[in-house]
Amino acid sequence: MSFLTAEWNNLAMINYVIDPKILEKYVPAGTELDFFEGKCYVSFIGFMFENVRVFGLKIPFHSDFEEVNLRFYVRRFENGAWKRGAVFISEIVPKFAVSFIANTFYNEHYRTKLMKHQIKAQDNFREFSYEWKMGSHWNRIHVETEKNSIEIEPGSEAEFITEHYYGYNRVSDRKTIEYEVKHPRWRQYKVTANYSKIDFEAVYGKEFAFIKDLKPASIFLAVGSKITIEEKKEIKL
């Protein structure tokens, strides 16, 4: 049985190209940075985490909630093939129990903050907004998209961002947690406007404050799907 089953829906993905040296200390043992056309990416993502069940059980008041995270991309060579995965700098959710379970069992980096969202379908476009409160100030991801979804093109940057099916968490210099995330290939909505307002220093510290001065390499909205997160595996070097 899968550790967790859920849906990841309406994933607003804001992607930046950064200097890979910034991420070196976060790279889990046994993995290496994954590049797209020679570029190193981080993604700032807001989405809905819905219909959550842990080992098949629904946790009261914890089945539907927002999540915002900052992640980058790695790969691991095993049994003659590359596994491509994501590493999370930090994840924010509005439910303490979610943070506790993820941090305790998967060595994640969840924090619990007040959050809200709004999703609207207009006649000719869609709106997606995810907000979270840091201190007395609200941050937000807010994008508008075209009304109809389109396929994610093979070989595209969007495919690179979405087609990473493992999660890796650093435990120590010689130990890593690996888990598989299963989901079908996603579709996307083309983003036509971005009204996001993110205080990267307040959310992620001075180390990532520079992102506020970067122009996103791309922004798109992945439609999402049902997902499963499998039991963790420990990698020891």
C-alpha positions in Angstrom: 0.0 0.0 0.0 1.2 3.5 -0.8 2.2 5.7 2.1 0.0 8.5 0.8 -2.6 9.0 -1.9 -4.0 12.4 -2.9 -4.5 14.8 -5.7 -2.2 17.6 -6.7 -4.3 20.1 -8.6 -3.8 23.5 -10.2 0.0 23.8 -9.8 1.2 27.3 -10.4 4.9 27.0 -11.3 7.2 30.0 -11.4 10.7 28.9 -12.6 14.0 30.6 -12.3 17.5 29.9 -13.6 20.1 30.3 -10.9 23.8 29.6 -10.2 24.1 25.9 -9.3 26.8 26.7 -6.7 24.0 28.1 -4.5 22.4 24.7 -4.3 25.5 22.5 -3.8 25.1 22.2 0.0 21.5 21.1 -0.4 22.2 18.3 -2.9 21.5 14.9 -1.1 24.1 12.2 -1.0 24.0 9.9 -4.0 22.4 12.5 -6.3 23.6 15.3 -8.5 22.1 18.4 -9.9 19.9 17.9 -12.9 20.1 20.5 -15.7 17.9 21.5 -18.6 19.9 22.6 -21.7 22.8 23.4 -19.3 20.7 25.5 -17.0 20.0 25.0 -13.3 16.4 25.6 -12.2 14.5 26.3 -9.0 10.7 26.4 -9.0 8.4 28.3 -6.7 5.1 26.3 -6.7 1.6 26.9 -5.2 -1.1 24.2 -5.5 -4.0 22.4 -3.9 -3.3 19.1 -2.0 -6.6 17.4 -2.0 -8.3 14.1 -1.0 -5.4 13.1 1.2 -5.2 9.6 2.7 -2.3 8.2 4.7 -2.1 4.4 4.4 -5.6 4.6 3.0 -7.0 6.5 6.0 -8.5 9.9 5.8 -7.4 12.3 8.5 -10.3 14.5 9.7 -9.9 18.2 8.7 -6.6 17.4 6.9 -7.8 16.1 3.5 -7.8 19.4 1.5 -5.3 22.3 1.9 -2.9 24.6 0.1 0.8 24.1 -0.3 3.6 26.4 -1.4 7.1 25.2 -1.9 10.5 26.0 -3.3 12.3 23.1 -5.0 15.2 22.2 -7.3 16.1 19.2 -9.5 18.5 16.3 -9.1 19.1 12.9 -10.6 20.4 9.6 -9.3 22.0 6.8 -11.4 20.8 3.3 -10.3 20.6 0.0 -12.1 21.7 1.4 -15.4 19.2 4.2 -15.5 18.7 7.8 -14.3 16.1 8.5 -11.7 15.0 12.2 -11.8 13.7 13.8 -8.7 13.1 17.0 -6.8 14.6 18.4 -3.5 12.6 20.8 -1.4 14.2 23.8 0.2 11.0 24.4 2.2 7.3 23.7 2.1 4.5 25.7 3.6 1.1 24.3 4.5 -1.7 25.5 6.9 -2.0 22.2 8.8 0.4 21.4 11.7 -0.3 17.6 11.5 0.8 17.6 7.8 4.1 19.3 8.8 4.7 17.0 11.7 4.1 13.8 9.6 6.2 14.9 6.7 9.1 16.2 8.8 9.1 13.2 11.1 8.8 10.4 8.6 10.4 11.8 5.4 12.8 14.4 6.8 11.0 17.2 4.9 11.2 20.9 5.7 7.6 21.8 6.2 6.4 24.9 8.1 2.8 25.7 9.1 1.4 29.1 8.2 -2.0 30.7 7.7 -3.0 30.2 4.1 -5.9 30.8 1.7 -6.6 30.4 -2.0 -9.0 31.4 -4.7 -9.6 29.7 -8.1 -12.0 31.3 -10.6 -13.1 30.3 -14.1 -14.1 33.4 -16.2 -15.6 33.4 -19.7 -12.2 33.7 -21.4 -9.6 33.0 -18.8 -8.9 31.4 -15.4 -7.4 32.9 -12.2 -5.4 31.0 -9.6 -4.3 32.6 -6.3 -2.4 31.1 -3.3 -1.6 33.2 -0.3 0.3 32.6 2.9 1.1 34.9 5.9 4.6 35.6 7.1 4.4 37.8 10.3 1.9 40.5 9.5 2.3 40.4 5.7 0.6 38.2 3.1 2.6 36.8 0.2 0.9 35.5 -2.9 1.2 33.6 -6.1 -1.5 34.9 -8.5 -1.6 34.1 -12.1 -4.1 34.3 -15.0 -4.2 31.7 -17.7 -6.0 30.8 -20.9 -9.3 29.0 -20.5 -8.4 25.7 -22.1 -5.6 23.4 -21.2 -3.0 22.2 -23.7 -0.5 19.3 -23.8 3.0 19.7 -22.3 5.3 19.3 -25.3 7.9 16.5 -25.2 11.4 17.9 -24.7 10.2 21.2 -23.4 11.2 23.1 -20.3 7.7 22.4 -18.9 8.2 18.7 -19.4 11.6 18.9 -17.5 9.9 20.8 -14.6 7.0 18.3 -14.2 8.6 15.0 -15.2 10.6 14.4 -12.0 9.1 11.3 -10.3 11.2 11.0 -7.1 11.7 13.0 -4.0 15.1 13.2 -2.3 15.8 14.5 1.2 19.3 15.0 2.7 19.7 13.4 6.1 23.5 13.7 6.4 26.6 13.8 4.2 26.3 10.0 3.6 22.6 9.3 4.0 19.6 10.3 1.9 15.9 9.5 1.9 14.3 8.6 -1.5 10.6 8.2 -2.3 8.7 7.7 -5.5 5.9 10.0 -6.6 3.6 8.4 -9.2 1.2 10.3 -11.4 0.2 10.4 -15.1 1.6 12.9 -17.5 0.1 16.4 -16.9 -1.5 19.0 -19.1 -1.0 22.7 -18.7 -2.7 26.1 -18.9 -0.7 28.8 -20.6 -0.1 31.7 -18.2 -1.1 35.1 -19.6 -0.5 37.4 -16.6 1.5 37.1 -13.3 0.5 39.2 -10.3 2.6 37.3 -7.7 4.1 39.1 -4.8 6.7 37.1 -2.8 9.1 38.4 -0.1 11.8 35.7 -0.7 14.0 36.9 2.1 11.2 36.8 4.6 10.1 33.3 3.4 13.4 31.7 2.7 16.1 33.8 4.3 18.8 36.0 3.0 20.4 33.2 0.9 17.5 33.3 -1.5 16.6 37.0 -1.3 18.2 37.6 -4.7 15.4 35.7 -6.5 13.2 38.8 -6.1 15.5 40.6 -8.7 15.3 37.7 -11.2 12.9 37.5 -14.1 11.2 34.1 -14.2 12.5 31.9 -17.0 8.9 30.6 -17.3 5.6 30.4 -15.6 2.9 27.9 -16.3 0.0 26.2 -14.6 0.0 22.4 -14.5 -3.5 20.9 -14.3 -2.4 18.1 -12.0 -3.9 14.7 -11.2 -4.2 11.9 -8.6 -0.8 11.0 -7.1 0.7 8.4 -4.8 3.7 8.8 -2.6 5.4 5.5 -2.0 7.2 4.2 1.1 10.6 5.8 1.7 13.9 4.1 1.0 17.2 5.0 2.8 20.3 5.5 0.7 23.6 5.1 2.5 27.0 5.7 1.0 
